[in-house]
Amino acid sequence: MKYKHLFGPVPSRRLGVSLGVDLIPPKTCTLDCVYCECGKTTMLTTDRKEYIPVEAVLRELDDYLAGNPTLDYITFAGSGEPTLNNMIGRVIEYLKKNYPRYTLCVLTNGTLFSNPAVRAEVLKADLIIPSLDAASENTFQQLNRPHADLNCSEVIAGLVELRHEFAGEIRLEIFIVPGLNDTAAELAAIKEAVKEINPHRVQLGTLDRPGTESWVRAAGTKEMRQIASFLE
């Protein structure tokens, strides 16, 4: 079978051997981040629907997993924001019921967790890795360039609710863009948000491959160490 909605398995620095499940057509997202290595968002939306037919995804998973492959994770990620697909919960439940040996991860920008339905759909995953690059509205707008329906305070509140409801592990990712979210004021706001969310782990990242905007540069090792120390 030729797979349209699965990719990999890929060797991941964070997740080991990871089979990707892509539930979204490129490049459909709630954000248009200046650093995105997948390119500019062409469909900026918060509308949730069955972007990719779930039955087609399940057929591909059945075919691939029939070989009993060795995987560290099955990861929902890819061409856009996976929680935009309103059938993500069905795929998670299907995998947990039929292939319980596999560990499930959701890579998400974290913008839709203010919606209780979205939180409920991911509760059976094992690991959720949401992003939080800004804790002030101004920086959120400049760095993440969100859909007009989103605001920073609601995103943070949704992540707090997710932490209360989700029994698995949450690793919060913060992507550092020098000149935007590395100021003293922004880092102080992020630190407060991290305390409120209380994730199991915080992971810092910076540019590794060219981002959407050519002016975005990577933070240096010294900068990243100082930020990590400040965030404790």
C-alpha positions in Angstrom: 0.0 0.0 0.0 1.2 3.5 -0.8 0.7 5.7 2.3 -0.7 9.2 1.9 -1.3 9.9 5.6 1.6 8.1 7.4 5.2 9.2 7.2 8.4 7.6 8.5 9.2 6.1 10.8 11.7 8.9 11.3 14.5 9.0 13.9 13.5 11.8 16.3 15.8 13.5 18.8 12.9 13.8 21.1 10.9 10.7 20.4 13.2 8.0 19.1 11.7 6.0 16.3 8.4 7.8 15.5 5.7 6.9 13.0 4.0 10.1 11.9 0.2 10.4 11.3 -0.8 13.4 9.3 -4.5 14.4 9.7 -4.3 17.8 8.0 -3.6 18.9 4.4 -0.6 21.2 3.9 -0.4 23.9 5.2 -3.5 24.2 7.3 -3.0 25.7 10.7 -4.3 28.1 13.4 -1.0 30.0 13.3 1.4 31.3 10.7 4.6 31.3 12.8 7.6 33.3 11.5 9.9 30.4 12.2 7.9 27.5 10.8 10.1 25.1 8.9 7.1 23.7 7.0 6.6 27.0 5.3 4.0 29.7 5.2 0.4 28.8 6.3 -1.8 28.8 3.2 -5.1 28.0 5.1 -5.2 30.0 8.4 -8.2 28.7 10.2 -9.7 27.6 13.5 -12.5 25.5 11.9 -12.5 21.9 13.0 -13.7 19.3 10.5 -12.6 16.0 9.0 -9.9 17.4 6.7 -8.5 13.9 6.0 -11.1 11.0 5.8 -10.5 9.1 9.0 -11.3 5.7 7.5 -8.5 6.2 5.0 -6.1 6.9 7.9 -7.3 3.8 9.8 -6.8 1.6 6.7 -3.2 2.8 6.4 -2.5 2.2 10.1 -3.9 -1.3 9.9 -1.8 -2.1 6.9 1.4 -0.7 8.4 0.9 -2.0 11.9 0.1 -5.5 10.7 3.8 -6.0 10.3 4.2 -5.4 14.1 7.0 -2.8 13.6 9.2 -1.6 16.5 8.3 2.0 17.3 8.9 4.3 20.2 5.9 6.5 19.3 3.1 6.9 16.9 3.0 10.7 16.6 0.2 13.0 15.4 2.0 15.7 13.5 2.9 16.7 9.9 1.5 19.4 7.6 -0.5 21.5 10.0 -2.3 21.6 13.4 -3.5 18.0 14.1 -6.2 19.0 16.5 -8.0 20.8 13.7 -9.2 17.4 12.5 -12.3 16.7 14.6 -11.8 13.0 14.2 -8.4 12.8 16.0 -10.1 11.3 19.1 -11.5 8.5 17.0 -8.0 7.6 15.6 -6.5 7.7 19.1 -9.2 5.5 20.5 -8.9 3.1 17.6 -5.1 2.7 18.2 -5.5 2.3 21.9 -8.2 -0.4 21.4 -6.5 -2.3 18.6 -2.8 -1.6 19.0 -2.3 -1.0 22.8 1.4 -1.8 22.7 2.2 1.5 21.0 2.7 4.8 22.8 0.9 7.8 21.3 2.1 11.4 21.1 0.3 14.5 19.9 2.5 17.3 18.7 0.4 20.5 18.7 0.7 24.2 18.8 -1.7 24.1 21.8 -4.0 26.8 20.6 -7.3 24.9 20.7 -7.3 23.5 24.2 -9.6 26.2 25.5 -12.2 24.1 23.7 -13.3 21.3 26.1 -14.1 19.0 23.1 -10.5 19.2 21.9 -9.1 18.4 25.3 -11.5 15.4 25.6 -10.4 14.0 22.3 -6.7 13.7 23.3 -7.0 12.4 26.8 -6.2 8.8 25.8 -2.8 9.8 24.3 0.3 9.1 26.4 2.3 12.3 25.6 1.3 15.7 24.5 3.9 18.2 23.4 2.2 21.7 23.0 4.0 24.9 22.1 4.0 28.2 24.0 6.3 30.7 22.4 4.7 33.9 23.8 2.9 34.9 27.0 1.9 38.5 25.9 -0.6 39.3 23.2 1.8 41.6 21.4 4.5 39.0 21.0 2.0 36.3 20.2 0.8 38.4 17.3 4.2 39.2 16.0 5.8 35.7 16.4 2.9 33.3 15.9 0.6 35.4 13.7 -2.5 33.7 14.9 -6.0 33.4 13.4 -8.2 36.3 14.5 -10.2 34.1 16.8 -7.3 33.3 19.0 -5.7 35.3 21.9 -2.8 34.5 24.1 -4.5 34.5 27.4 -7.1 31.9 26.2 -4.3 29.7 24.8 -2.6 29.7 28.2 -5.9 29.0 30.0 -6.5 26.1 27.7 -3.1 24.6 28.5 -3.8 25.0 32.2 -7.1 23.1 31.8 -5.4 20.4 29.8 -2.8 19.9 32.6 -5.6 19.4 35.1 -7.5 16.9 33.0 -4.7 14.9 31.2 -3.3 11.9 33.0 -0.3 11.5 30.7 2.9 13.5 30.3 3.0 17.1 29.0 6.2 18.5 27.6 5.9 22.2 26.9 8.0 23.5 24.0 9.2 27.1 23.7 10.8 28.2 20.5 13.2 31.1 21.0 13.3 33.8 18.3 15.9 36.4 19.1 14.5 39.9 19.1 10.9 38.7 19.8 10.5 36.4 22.8 13.9 36.7 24.4 13.4 40.1 26.1 13.4 40.3 29.8 9.7 41.2 30.0 8.6 38.4 27.6 10.7 35.8 29.4 9.3 36.9 32.7 5.8 36.5 31.3 6.6 33.1 29.9 8.1 32.0 33.2 4.8 32.9 35.0 2.8 31.1 32.3 5.0 28.0 32.7 4.4 28.0 36.5 0.7 28.3 35.9 0.6 25.4 33.3 3.0 23.3 35.4 4.1 20.9 32.6 6.2 17.8 33.4 9.0 19.2 31.3 10.0 22.3 29.4 11.9 22.0 26.1 13.6 25.0 24.5 14.1 25.1 20.7 15.5 27.5 18.2 16.0 27.7 14.4 17.6 24.6 12.9 16.4 24.9 9.3 15.2 28.0 7.4 12.0 29.4 8.7 9.1 31.1 7.0 10.8 34.6 7.3 14.4 35.0 6.2 15.2 37.4 9.1 14.6 34.8 11.8 17.9 33.6 13.2 18.8 30.9 15.7 19.6 31.8 19.3 23.2 30.9 20.3 24.2 28.2 22.8 25.0 30.8 25.5 21.7 32.5 25.0 19.8 29.3 25.2 21.6 28.3 28.4 20.8 31.6 30.0 17.2 31.3 29.1 17.0 27.8 30.4 18.6 28.9 33.7 16.1 31.8 34.0 13.1 29.5 33.4 14.5 27.0 35.9 
